[in-house]
Amino acid sequence: MENWLIQAIGWAAFAMNVAGNLMLARLNVWGWIVRLLTNVAFIVYALQVPGGGPMWANHVAFFAINIYGFRHWRKQQG
């Protein structure tokens, strides 16, 4: 993958991460979707950078946590 594209994915993931966290802080359910997309973007990024294994593992775990959080949120909403 081209270096500029890897960098673009990393920066897009960063921006989505900030946006998703702000949405969740404001109790906006779309924050969960944005966070899931963030995890996917960071997984793709981590697979392209040297030494990205820990980042990959981190975002696979966060993906699962975000699924759990989203399901828990929906249950509480009734």
N, C-alpha and C positions, 0 to 999 in steps of 0.2 A: 504494500500500500504506500502511496506517495506520502512523504513527510508532511507536506502542507495539509493533506487530508487528515492524517493522524492528529496533527495539532488542532485542526478545526473541530474534530470530534471531541478532543479533550476540553477545549474552551466551551463548546456547546454544552457538554455535560456539566461543566462548572456552572454555567449560566442557568441551566435547568435545575440544578441542585439548589441554588440560591432561591430561584422562583418557587420551586416546590416547597421548600421549607417555609418561605414566607406565606404561601397559601395555607399550609397546615397550621401555622401560627395564628392565622385568621379564621381557622376552622372551616376552610374551603375544601370540600371533598375532592376537588380536582387536583389538589396537592398530592394525593396518593398516586394518581395516574402519572403526573409529571415526575414524581420520585421513581416510579417503576421505569419510565423511559430513561431517566437519568442513570439508573443502575445498568440498563442495557447498554447505553452509550459508554459508560465507564468500563464495562466488561469488554466491549469491542476495543476501546482504547488500550486497556491493560494487556490485551493479547498482542498488541502491536509494539509495545515498548519493552526494551530490555529490562529484566527484573520486575516485570509487571505481575508476577504470580500473586504476591500478597494483595495487591489492589484488586485483582480478579477475584480472589477468594473473599475479600471484604465485600465486594458488590454483589456477589452471588448470595452471600449471607444477608446483606441488606435487602436484596430483592425478595427473599423469603420473608424477612421481617415486615417489609412493606405490604406483602400479600396478607400476612397475618393482621397487620394494623388496619388495612382496608376492610377486611372481613369483620373484624371486631367493631370498627366504626359503624359499618352498615347494620350490624346486629343491634347496636345501641340506639341507632336512629329509628328502629322499629320497623 
